[in-house]
């Protein structure tokens, strides 16, 4: 009996799209196919570390199933889900601005697709073994990266950020060789497997690979499938150029919404390659991500990007536009309308600036837009940077603002600078806080209304880097498992 109660195994992806005729994990170039059937790695002695109760409910899996051997066997990769056949997806991508050719699911394997309460969910094991797309890698994952993905995807969801979700975290019982510091001294680490969940794991790169090979037939099949199942309001029996253009416009809109949320909470993805961009505007592939502590627009958590900082915090909106341009190029064979695509991309920049300003208004409590708002916000961001202000603490405390004089000490409390260094900017802070106080006086809203909106916009807690590390260390030392 399957663990999926009252659900339907659907398999729409493999039933509607072409498969690699060759099965197995042998490394190879895969042509004219969206995926390859593979077998998951069978861990020696898996143990369940944690399960998301929310995702159990979403998938309609009874909680008592988590105690069963079958649950552990499925979500460690030891057995397949009944009625499903594991597969890895084929896609390409631009990495750090350069075309990288075929990439694909190198350590992620799709194990099931279910429909629950009219919601479609794809389930994928990350760290579950080799695939044709693993290249020289082993397809496995270590405990530290698995914990970071598990925690962050759920944290992002509860912060209101579009994201993939996580169902389970399993310790494989095997050890994995990794060079954690990239210093030529690899060591064995505990292996782990995350089951991540999303409506779909289709990426920009899924379209790019077909376009790069001039495979228009399969490009169209993939676009038609994506529209039918994930953009049904656009679907018709005979999709035409207008349909594909509307599809692209929708992807642009959802991507912009995701990026706005990243900027709102101070999240930095770290690896915004096109193969890490969800076609549904979901945060996907939590690798070297991080959260801003002190407000530093140039910060990136990706040490391999330290020189150029392509994927720094304040560059994320521009990188998203660049990535969307690559998607536009990939979809062009179906649309053949340069002006139409350019207009949509141009609108992204215009609308992002407008929407970013509106988002920042909510962060600082300007509920009735005024002409001076942008100038005040730009000045604030400069002060936050120069004063090394903790972004999360400052905006959350700002909701309790009463007057400029009493709030100045609070600003200093949020700074990572010594008092002498902070004093150099004190006069500028006094001026800004007085301007802010005067601006709030022009609002017809109450302080309670303002505080409610600000606290809904500004997180009280984010998954700070040290918090994730504490969880990793606790799990390493105590072998925390729920069974």
C-alpha positions in Angstrom: 0.0 0.0 0.0 1.3 3.4 -0.9 2.0 6.0 1.8 0.1 8.6 -0.2 -3.4 8.4 1.3 -6.3 9.9 -0.7 -4.0 11.1 -3.4 -3.4 10.3 -7.0 -0.1 9.4 -8.5 -0.1 11.5 -11.7 3.2 11.1 -13.6 2.3 14.0 -16.0 5.9 14.9 -16.6 7.1 11.5 -17.8 3.8 10.7 -19.6 3.8 13.9 -21.7 7.4 14.5 -22.4 10.2 12.5 -24.2 12.5 10.2 -22.2 16.1 9.4 -22.8 16.0 6.0 -24.5 19.0 4.8 -22.4 18.5 4.2 -18.7 21.0 4.3 -15.9 23.5 6.8 -14.5 26.3 6.4 -17.1 27.6 9.9 -17.9 26.5 11.0 -21.3 25.1 13.8 -23.5 21.3 13.4 -23.6 19.6 14.6 -26.8 15.9 15.1 -27.6 14.8 14.1 -24.1 13.6 16.0 -21.0 14.8 13.3 -18.5 16.5 10.0 -17.9 15.3 7.1 -15.8 17.7 6.3 -13.1 18.0 4.3 -9.9 18.4 6.0 -6.5 21.4 5.3 -4.3 20.6 2.7 -1.6 22.0 4.0 1.7 23.4 1.5 4.2 21.8 2.5 7.5 19.5 5.5 7.0 17.8 7.3 9.9 15.2 10.0 9.9 16.3 13.3 11.3 13.2 15.4 10.8 9.9 15.7 9.0 7.9 18.8 8.2 4.5 18.3 9.7 3.1 21.0 7.4 4.3 19.2 4.3 3.0 15.9 5.6 -0.5 17.6 5.8 -0.1 19.1 2.3 0.7 15.7 0.9 -2.0 14.1 3.0 0.4 11.6 4.5 -0.7 10.4 7.9 1.7 11.4 10.6 2.0 7.8 11.9 3.5 6.8 8.6 6.7 8.6 9.5 7.4 5.9 12.0 7.1 3.2 9.4 10.0 1.5 7.7 8.3 2.2 4.4 8.4 6.0 4.9 12.2 5.8 5.7 12.9 3.5 2.8 11.1 5.8 0.3 12.6 9.0 1.5 16.1 7.6 1.8 15.9 6.3 -1.7 16.0 2.6 -0.8 12.7 1.8 -2.5 10.7 3.5 -5.2 7.2 5.0 -4.7 4.6 2.5 -6.0 3.4 3.6 -9.4 6.3 5.9 -10.0 9.7 5.5 -11.8 12.6 7.7 -10.6 14.1 10.1 -13.1 16.6 13.0 -13.4 15.8 16.0 -15.5 17.9 17.2 -18.4 18.7 20.9 -18.7 21.4 23.4 -19.6 22.3 26.8 -18.3 24.4 29.9 -18.2 26.7 29.8 -15.2 28.3 33.1 -14.1 27.2 34.6 -17.4 28.7 31.9 -19.7 26.9 29.1 -21.5 27.8 25.8 -19.8 26.0 23.4 -22.1 24.2 20.4 -20.7 23.9 20.4 -16.9 20.9 18.5 -15.5 20.0 16.9 -12.2 23.5 15.8 -11.0 22.4 14.9 -7.5 18.6 15.2 -7.5 16.2 12.5 -8.5 12.4 12.9 -8.9 10.7 10.1 -7.1 7.0 11.0 -7.4 4.4 13.4 -8.7 1.1 13.6 -6.8 -2.1 15.6 -6.9 -3.5 16.4 -3.5 -6.6 18.6 -3.0 -6.2 19.9 -6.6 -2.5 20.8 -5.9 0.2 19.2 -7.9 3.4 18.3 -6.1 6.7 16.9 -7.5 8.9 15.1 -4.9 12.6 15.1 -5.4 15.4 13.5 -3.4 18.6 15.6 -3.3 21.7 13.7 -2.5 20.3 10.4 -3.7 23.0 9.3 -6.1 24.5 9.5 -9.5 22.7 10.4 -12.7 23.8 10.9 -16.4 24.2 14.6 -15.4 26.5 14.1 -12.4 29.7 14.5 -14.6 32.6 13.8 -12.3 30.6 14.1 -9.1 29.1 11.3 -6.9 25.6 12.6 -6.8 25.5 12.6 -3.0 25.0 15.3 -0.4 26.5 16.0 3.0 24.7 16.7 6.3 25.7 20.4 6.5 24.3 21.4 3.1 21.2 19.2 3.6 20.4 20.9 6.9 20.9 24.3 5.4 18.5 23.6 2.5 15.9 21.9 4.8 15.9 24.8 7.2 16.0 27.6 4.7 13.3 26.5 2.3 10.9 26.2 5.2 12.0 29.5 6.7 11.6 31.3 3.4 8.0 29.9 3.1 7.1 31.3 6.5 8.6 34.6 5.6 6.2 34.8 2.6 8.9 34.2 0.0 8.0 31.9 -3.0 10.1 28.8 -2.6 10.4 25.1 -2.9 9.5 23.3 0.3 11.1 20.4 2.3 9.4 17.3 3.5 12.1 15.2 5.2 15.7 15.1 6.2 17.4 11.7 6.4 20.9 10.8 7.5 22.2 8.2 5.0 24.5 6.3 7.3 27.2 6.6 4.7 30.2 9.0 4.6 30.9 11.3 1.8 34.3 12.8 0.8 34.2 16.6 0.5 36.7 19.5 0.4 34.7 21.8 2.6 37.2 24.7 2.6 38.3 24.2 -1.0 41.9 24.0 0.2 42.9 20.7 -1.3 42.3 18.8 2.0 39.1 16.7 1.5 37.7 14.8 4.4 34.8 12.4 5.1 31.5 13.9 6.2 28.1 12.5 7.1 25.9 11.9 4.1 22.3 13.1 4.1 19.2 13.2 1.8 16.6 15.9 1.6 13.2 15.4 0.1 12.3 18.7 -1.5 8.8 19.4 -2.8 7.5 21.9 -5.4 4.7 22.1 -7.9 7.4 21.7 -10.5 11.2 21.8 -10.7 11.3 23.0 -14.3 14.0 25.7 -14.8 15.0 28.3 -17.4 17.7 25.8 -18.4 15.2 23.2 -19.4 14.2 25.4 -22.3 17.7 26.7 -23.0 19.0 23.2 -23.7 16.6 22.6 -26.5 17.0 26.0 -28.0 20.8 25.6 -27.9 20.4 22.4 -30.0 17.8 23.9 -32.3 15.3 21.3 -31.2 12.2 23.3 -31.7 9.9 20.2 -31.6 10.8 19.3 -28.0 11.1 23.0 -27.0 7.4 23.3 -28.0 6.4 20.1 -26.2 8.0 21.4 -23.0 6.4 24.8 -23.3 3.0 23.3 -24.0 3.3 20.9 -21.1 4.4 23.8 -18.7 1.5 26.0 -19.8 -1.1 23.3 -19.6 -0.2 22.2 -16.1 1.2 25.3 -14.4 -0.3 28.2 -16.3 -3.7 26.7 -17.2 -5.3 30.2 -17.6 -3.1 30.5 -20.8 -3.7 27.1 -22.2 -5.6 26.3 -25.4 -5.6 23.2 -27.6 -3.6 25.1 -30.2 -1.1 27.3 -28.5 0.2 30.1 -30.7 2.8 32.8 -30.5 0.5 35.0 -28.4 0.2 32.2 -25.9 4.0 31.7 -25.6 4.4 35.5 -25.3 1.8 35.6 -22.5 3.6 32.7 -20.9 6.9 34.5 -20.9 5.2 37.7 -19.5 3.8 35.6 -16.6 7.3 34.1 -15.9 8.8 37.6 -15.8 6.1 38.8 -13.4 6.5 35.8 -11.0 10.3 36.1 -11.1 10.2 39.8 -10.3 7.9 39.0 -7.3 10.4 36.5 -6.0 13.3 38.9 -6.3 11.3 41.6 -4.5 10.8 39.3 -1.6 14.5 38.4 -1.5 15.4 42.1 -1.3 12.7 42.6 1.3 14.0 40.1 3.8 17.8 40.5 3.0 18.3 37.1 1.3 21.2 36.5 -1.1 20.9 33.4 -3.3 24.6 33.2 -4.2 24.3 31.2 -7.4 21.7 32.8 -9.7 22.7 30.8 -12.8 19.9 30.2 -15.3 19.8 26.5 -14.3 18.9 27.7 -10.8 16.0 29.8 -11.9 12.5 28.3 -11.5 10.1 28.8 -14.3 7.4 29.3 -11.6 9.3 32.1 -9.7 10.3 29.8 -6.8 13.5 30.1 -4.8 15.3 26.9 -5.8 18.7 25.2 -5.1 19.9 26.5 -1.8 23.6 26.3 -2.2 25.9 29.1 -0.8 23.0 31.3 0.2 23.1 33.8 3.1 21.3 36.6 4.9 22.5 40.2 5.3 23.5 41.0 8.8 24.9 44.5 8.4 23.4 46.1 5.4 26.0 45.6 2.7 24.7 45.7 -0.8 28.0 44.2 -2.2 27.8 41.1 0.0 27.7 37.6 -1.5 27.9 34.3 0.4 29.5 32.6 -2.6 33.3 32.5 -2.0 33.9 31.5 -5.6 32.2 34.8 -6.7 34.3 36.9 -4.3 36.3 38.6 -7.0 33.5 39.8 -9.3 30.5 39.6 -6.9 28.2 38.9 -9.8 25.6 37.5 -7.4 25.8 40.1 -4.7 22.7 41.4 -2.9 22.0 44.6 -4.8 22.8 42.9 -8.2 20.0 40.3 -7.9 17.3 42.3 -9.7 19.7 43.0 -12.6 20.8 39.3 -12.7 17.2 38.2 -12.8 16.6 40.5 -15.8 19.7 39.1 -17.5 18.5 35.5 -16.9 15.1 36.4 -18.2 16.7 37.7 -21.3 18.4 34.3 -21.8 14.9 32.6 -21.4 13.5 35.0 -24.0 16.2 33.9 -26.4 15.4 30.3 -25.7 11.6 30.8 -26.3 12.2 33.0 -29.4 11.8 30.1 -31.9 8.2 29.7 -30.6 7.5 33.4 -30.6 9.5 35.1 -33.3 8.6 38.5 -32.0 11.6 40.5 -31.0 9.7 43.7 -30.2 7.1 41.8 -28.0 9.9 40.2 -26.0 11.8 43.4 -25.6 8.7 45.2 -24.4 8.1 42.7 -21.7 11.8 42.8 -20.6 11.7 46.6 -20.6 8.6 46.6 -18.5 10.4 44.5 -15.9 12.9 47.2 -15.2 10.2 49.9 -15.0 7.8 48.0 -12.9 10.6 46.7 -10.6 11.7 50.2 -9.7 8.1 51.1 -8.9 7.3 47.9 -7.0 10.6 48.1 -5.1 9.7 51.7 -4.0 6.3 50.5 -2.8 7.8 47.6 -1.0 10.3 49.9 0.8 7.4 52.2 1.7 5.9 49.4 3.6 9.2 48.6 5.3 9.4 52.1 6.7 5.7 52.6 7.2 4.8 55.1 4.5 1.2 53.9 3.8 0.2 57.0 1.9 2.8 57.6 -0.9 4.4 61.0 -1.1 6.8 62.5 -3.6 9.8 62.7 -1.2 9.6 59.0 -0.3 12.3 57.8 -2.8 14.8 60.4 -1.6 14.2 59.5 2.0 14.6 55.8 1.3 17.8 56.2 -0.8 19.3 58.3 2.0 18.3 55.6 4.6 20.0 52.8 2.6 23.2 54.8 2.4 23.2 55.4 6.1 22.4 51.7 6.8 25.5 50.8 4.7 27.9 53.4 6.1 26.9 52.7 9.7 27.0 48.9 9.3 23.4 48.6 10.6 21.8 45.2 11.1 19.1 45.1 8.5 16.7 42.8 10.2 16.9 44.4 13.7 16.7 48.0 12.4 13.6 47.6 10.3 11.8 45.6 12.9 12.6 48.2 15.6 11.6 51.0 13.3 7.9 49.9 13.7 8.1 51.2 17.3 9.4 54.6 16.3 8.1 57.5 18.4 10.4 60.4 17.8 13.8 61.2 16.4 15.5 61.8 19.8 14.5 58.6 21.5 15.2 56.4 18.4 18.8 57.5 17.9 20.2 55.2 20.6 18.2 52.4 19.1 19.9 53.0 15.8 23.3 52.7 17.5 22.2 49.4 19.1 21.6 48.0 15.7 25.1 49.0 14.4 28.1 46.8 14.4 30.4 49.8 14.7 32.1 51.2 17.8 30.6 54.3 19.3 33.4 56.6 18.1 33.0 55.3 14.5 29.3 55.6 14.7 29.5 59.2 16.0 31.0 60.3 12.6 27.5 59.7 11.1 25.4 60.8 14.1 24.5 64.2 12.6 23.3 62.6 9.4 21.2 60.2 11.4 19.7 63.0 13.4 18.7 64.8 10.2 17.3 61.7 8.6 15.3 60.7 11.7 13.8 64.2 11.9 12.9 64.1 8.3 11.3 60.7 8.9 9.4 62.0 11.9 8.1 64.9 9.8 7.1 62.5 7.0 5.2 60.3 9.3 3.3 63.4 10.6 1.8 63.8 7.1 0.2 60.3 7.3 -3.5 60.0 8.1 -3.0 56.5 9.4 -2.6 55.6 13.0 0.7 54.3 14.6 -1.1 50.9 15.2 -1.9 50.6 11.5 1.6 51.5 10.5 3.1 49.1 12.9 0.9 46.2 11.7 2.0 46.8 8.0 5.7 47.2 8.9 5.7 44.0 11.1 4.0 42.1 8.3 6.7 43.3 5.9 9.8 43.2 8.1 10.8 39.8 9.6 11.4 39.5 13.3 13.7 36.5 12.7 15.7 35.3 9.7 17.8 32.1 9.4 21.1 33.8 10.3 24.2 32.0 9.2 25.3 31.2 12.7 21.9 29.7 13.5 22.1 27.2 10.7 25.7 26.4 11.8 24.5 25.7 15.3 21.9 23.3 14.0 24.5 21.5 11.9 26.9 21.2 14.9 24.1 19.9 17.2 23.2 17.3 14.6 26.8 16.2 14.1 27.5 15.8 17.7 24.3 14.2 19.0 23.0 12.4 15.9 19.6 13.9 16.4 17.0 11.6 14.9 13.3 11.4 15.5 13.0 7.6 15.5 
